[in-house]
Amino acid sequence: MARKLSKIKELIESKEKPFYHFLEEVIDTDVFNFIELLSQTTNVFLFSGIIRNYFLKNSTIRDVDIVIESDEGIQSLLEKYEYRINSFGGYKVMINRMEVDIWRMDKTWAINHHQTILNFDLDKYLPNTAFFNFSAIIYSINKKEFIYTKHFLRFLRDKKMDVVYIPNANYHLCVVNSFYYSDKYNLKFSKKLSETIKKIHSRIDKDYSSVQKKHFGEILYKNVEIDDRLQNLNEDFNSTS
């Protein structure tokens, strides 16, 4: 992987069209067609795991996360699918056993958390509201281009997890996911991330069981294991870039 951020930026931009074809290949056909139809009614942006895994050369897809500019016309598309309204007025749709989470851009938690930024181009701002640096990128289905921050460039350069935007609606999951992604993708912590999750842990109740059952369907890390791992984070493991 190129070490200069300018070269990594060129790499990302060179992957904008190939990524669209990658989606066609790896996403269930009905899910892909649903996204295509949705993009005919509003601007659609993909975010989260699909993009991260693509650049890590991992084709695993557990679910699909989408942000839309407007939800006008979406009801007619949802009629033939099983769905429910999720938090902040988004939609959780099941298509051929694949979960598709759809959020209206101006209703995402981070945008609502800082309502003063609503005069900005929200699609440009959204990557700055990711907790992890590997999520500081989105993909426009309509324009077939990536929108990203310097944090994502540094992630590709260093292969190290860092925190971008600390305010979050689910701090328990932030702590759990820090270890989950580190273990799954063999990623180290930055010092900032280590210090952040230690601080979060010190301020919240120490029971991580319910959030894991809800998110993963099982408990991957016992509370005592999370506590031990937080205690054992050291300067060698958490050295900065």
N, C-alpha and C positions, 0 to 999 in steps of 0.2 A: 504494500500500500504506500502510495506516495506520501512523503512526510510534509511537504509544503501545503499549506491550506489552499493556496491558489490552484494547485494541481488537483487537490481533492474536490474543490469546487467544479473544476472542469470535468472530473470523473462523474460527479453527480449529474451535471447537465447532460452529459453524453448518454446517461441511462434513462432519460425522461421518456423517450418513445419505447425503448426495450421494456421498461417497467410496465407499461400498459399491456404489451403483449404477454408479459409474465403473468399479469392478472388474468388474462383470458385463459391461460393454460392451467393455472393452479386453483382458481376459484371455481366452485360449482357453477355449471352453465346457467342454471336458473338464478343464482345469486348475481352472477355477472350481468345477465340480461336485466335484472331488477335495477342494478346500479345504472346501467345504460339508460333505461327508461326514466329513472329518477333525474338523471342529468339533462334530460330533455325539458324538464319543468323548472329546474333550478340549478345553481352552481353546486357541485358535489365535490367534497374533499375527503380523501382517505387519510387516516392517521394511525399512529400506534404500531402494533407488532408487525404487520405485513411489511411495512417499509424497513423497519429495523432488520427483520429477518432476511429481506432481500439483499441488503448490503452486507450482511454477515454470511451470505450464501447458504441460507437455511430456508427451505421452501415450506416449512411447517406453518399451517394456518389453523388457529383454534377458533377464531371468530373474525368478524369484520366490523371495524369502527368507522363511522361516517359522520361528517359534519355537513349540514346543508345550509345554504344561505336563506332559504325560505321553505316553509312546509306547505305552501299553496299547491294543491293538486296531489298531495301525497296520499290522501285518503282513498282515492280511486285505485291507486296502486296497491294499497294494503288490503283491499277487500278480500282477496283470495288467499291471504296468508294468516297464520296465527300470530297475533302480536298483542302487546300490552304497552301502556304508557309507562315510561320509566321516570326517574327523578328529573326535575327541571323540564318536564313536558316533552321529553324525547320518546323514542319508540324502540322497543325491543322486539325484533321480528324474527320468526323462525322460518327458514327456507331450506327444505330438504335436510333438516337436522343441523343446519349451520345457523348460528346466532348472528344477527346483524343489528348492531346498536346504532341508532341514528339520533343525532343531536342537532337542534337548530342553533346556528352559530351564536346568535345573540342571547341564547339561553344556557350556554355552557356555564359551569360553575365559576370558572376563572373570570369570564367576561362579566358575570353578574357581581363577582367579588369586587371588581374595580369598574364600576359603572361609568366613571369619568372618562374612560378611554373609548366610549362608544362612537365618538366622532372619527376615529381612525378607521383605516381599512382593516376590518376584522380578520380577513384571511392572512394578512401580513403579520398581524399581532399574535394570532393564535399559537404559532410554534414557540413563542416566548413564554407561554403559560404552562408548558409541560413540566412535570416534576423532574423527570430524568432527561439527561442530555440526548439519549438515543431516541427520544420521542419529540425532539425539537425540530420536527420536519412534518410537512403534510404534502399530499399530492392532489393537484387539481385534475379531476377526471375530464372536465370540459376543455381545459387548455393543454392537458397532458404535459404538465410541468410540476417540478418540485418547488416548494416554498420552505426555506429552512433558515437556521441561524448559525452563527459561528460555533455554537455549542455542539451542534451535530457534526460540523466539520472536525472539531477537536476529538469527538468521540471516534470517528472513523480513523483519525490519525493515531490516537493513543490506545484505542480499545479499552478505555477506562470509564466506568460509570461515574457521573457527576450529577449534582442537583442544579436545576435551572431556576425553577419557580417554587419557592417553599410553601406558600399558602396552599392548602389542599382540603378537599371535603372528606378525605378518608386517610388520616395519618397512620392508622393501624396497617392498612394495606401498603402504604409507602414503605414501612419498615419491613414487612414480610417480603414484598417484591424486591427489595434491595438484595436480600439473600437469595431469593428464588432466581432472579436473573443472573446474579453472580455465579451461582452454581450451574445453571442451565447452559450459559454461554461462556463460562470460564472468563468472566470479566472482573477486574479489580475495582476497588472503590477508590475514589479520590479522597483526599483528606477532608474536603468540604462536605462530601456526602456522608462520610463516617461521622463527622462532628454533628451534622444535621440530624441524622437518625438517632444518635445517642441523646441529643437534646429532646427530640420528639418523644423518645422512650421514657425520658425522665419526667415528662409532663402529662402523659396519658396513663390510663389504667393499663396494667401489664398482661391483659388477657387477649391473646391474638387468635383464639380458637374460632369464634363465630365468624370473623371476617374471612378466615381461610375456608371454612365450610361453605360459605356463601359464594366465594370467588372461585375456588378450585373444586368444591364438592368433597373435600377431605382436608384433614389436618396434615400439612407437610412438615411443620416445625412446631414442636411442643414449646410452651411458654418458657420453660427452663432452658431449652436449647437456644432460643432467641436471646435470652438474657445472657447466657454464657458467651455467645458469639459477639454480642455487643461489648461485653467486658474484655474480650480478647483481641478486639481490633487494635492493631498496633501501628506505630509510625512506619514500619517497613511496608506493611500491607497497604497503608493509606497514603503513601508518599504522593505528592502532587505531580502534575505533568511536568 
